[in-house]
Amino acid sequence: MLEVYGKKLSSRLILGTAQYPSPEMIGEAVRAGGACAVTVSLRRESAQDTAAAGPGGIFWSMVRSLGVPVLPNTAGCHTAREAVTTAQMARDVFGTNWIKLEVIGNHDTLQPDVFELVEAARILCDEGFDVFPYTTDDLVVAERLLDAGCRVLMPWCAPIGSARGPVNLDALRSMRAHFPDICLIVDAGIGRPSHAATVMELGYDAVLLNTAVARAGDPVYMARAFAGAIKAGRTAWHAGLLEPRDFAVPSTPVIGMATFQ
Ligand SMILES: CC(=O)[C@@H](O)[C@H](O)COP(=O)(O)O
């Protein structure tokens, strides 16, 4: 069972809550996929600033009623300062020390600003937050985040919302090899269940995704498909996968085969 910051999680799928056709469908997708947690953007939801969407409103009650841990996120923040303030507000609203730390550095790629990210992570870890940093697959940045106090890393596999899947498998593989004991959760860019299975086959601990489910033709079915893929990938990793080989190797033994002269 996956344990993160001392909390045991019921599965290896974390779902985002944005872009669904309706709030009800978020609940259905979370249940169908057996998601172990949901991530929520405090800024995005609060920005709508209506009685229905504000911190006491329908959206928030629905999120709380899902019965899974809430992982508030700092989506939309561009500086360490903004992210720290947003995290502090999220702690008050949700009563949790968990924070998915996003500090965006580039408008086109939504790539994290890793410098601001590390700074924000250091401040938040010092303040007692359990920080889940959305980062790139850069090993040096990963080291800095761990030095700052993070116990989980969330590398992207492709830009947020791109649905491209793992564009640099070697980097993800090397991150897994460098940090065998750190909880690694792929966050962003997963487009298909097969992408999720692929990263789980590499030994990743979990997957966080949003767009691929929320924007699917049928989000509920898609959540179920992702749940199956994540379990399959994890089981395959446990089973011990063969490394690809350059040459053919007969699968049927030839020893003892009759020979005709
Ligand atoms: C919801 C959330 O936190 C996103 O910022 C996250 O990174 C998911 O990315 P995808 O929408 O590409 O799955």
The ligand as a Tripos MOL2 file, in Angstrom:
@<TRIPOS>MOLECULE
LIG
   13    12     1     0     0
SMALL
NO_CHARGES

@<TRIPOS>ATOM
      1 C1         -4.8520   19.2890  -12.0140 C.3       1 LIG1
      2 C2         -3.4430   19.5740  -11.9080 C.2       1 LIG1
      3 O1         -2.9130   19.6670  -10.8630 O.2       1 LIG1
      4 C3         -2.6710   19.7460  -13.1640 C.3       1 LIG1
      5 O2         -1.8750   20.8720  -13.0110 O.3       1 LIG1
      6 C4         -1.8820   18.5400  -13.3540 C.3       1 LIG1
      7 O3         -0.5900   18.8330  -13.5570 O.3       1 LIG1
      8 C5         -2.4720   17.5760  -14.2990 C.3       1 LIG1
      9 O4         -2.0190   17.6500  -15.6100 O.3       1 LIG1
     10 P1         -2.8690   16.9820  -16.7890 P.3       1 LIG1
     11 O5         -4.1190   17.7730  -16.8990 O.co2     1 LIG1
     12 O6         -2.0090   17.0460  -18.0100 O.co2     1 LIG1
     13 O7         -3.1660   15.5720  -16.3790 O.co2     1 LIG1
@<TRIPOS>BOND
     1     1     2 1
     2     2     3 2
     3     2     4 1
     4     4     5 1
     5     4     6 1
     6     6     7 1
     7     6     8 1
     8     8     9 1
     9     9    10 1
    10    10    11 2
    11    10    12 1
    12    10    13 1
@<TRIPOS>SUBSTRUCTURE
     1 LIG1         1 GROUP 0 **** ****
